[in-house]
Amino acid sequence: MKSIRIKGLVFAGAMLLAAGASAQAADVLVKANVPFAFEVNGQTMPAGKYSIQRDENSPSTLLIRGDEKSNSHASVFVNTIRDGGQEPSNAKPTMIFKHSENTYQLTSIWDAPDDGFDVLSR
């Protein structure tokens, strides 16, 4: 009897996690195919397809997650601040990088012409 209750609780917890994951997936700000490796928060992210989501509990925190189909399973949370300027890419969702020597550093993410996030580096 006790094992049935434990299995029921585990199943209920898994269902809640699945519901939370699907709710978060709906909040994708940007989808991008990045053709080169880049760094963010000291972590190197491989070239590939990425989705960027806002954390529901902390709107200034973004999750950058590699697309499983492109074999880029890397993910990282980044802290950001709002950028009140104009998006530099003609109203398309955009990731902005700074190129220095052999490295690309993610500096900002734009999901609308006047809604951008500057990535805070650690």
HELIX and SHEET records of a PDB file:
HELIX    1   1 LYS A    2  ALA A   25  1                                  24    
HELIX    2   2 GLU A   68  SER A   70  5                                   3    
SHEET    1   A 7 VAL A  28  VAL A  34  0                                        
SHEET    2   A 7 GLY A  48  ARG A  54 -1                                        
SHEET    3   A 7 THR A  61  GLY A  66 -1                                        
SHEET    4   A 7 SER A  75  ASP A  83 -1                                        
SHEET    5   A 7 ASP A 115  VAL A 119 -1                                        
SHEET    6   A 7 THR A 103  ALA A 112 -1                                        
SHEET    7   A 7 THR A  94  SER A 100 -1                                        
SHEET    1   B 2 PHE A  38  VAL A  40  0                                        
SHEET    2   B 2 GLN A  43  MET A  45 -1                                        
END                                                                             
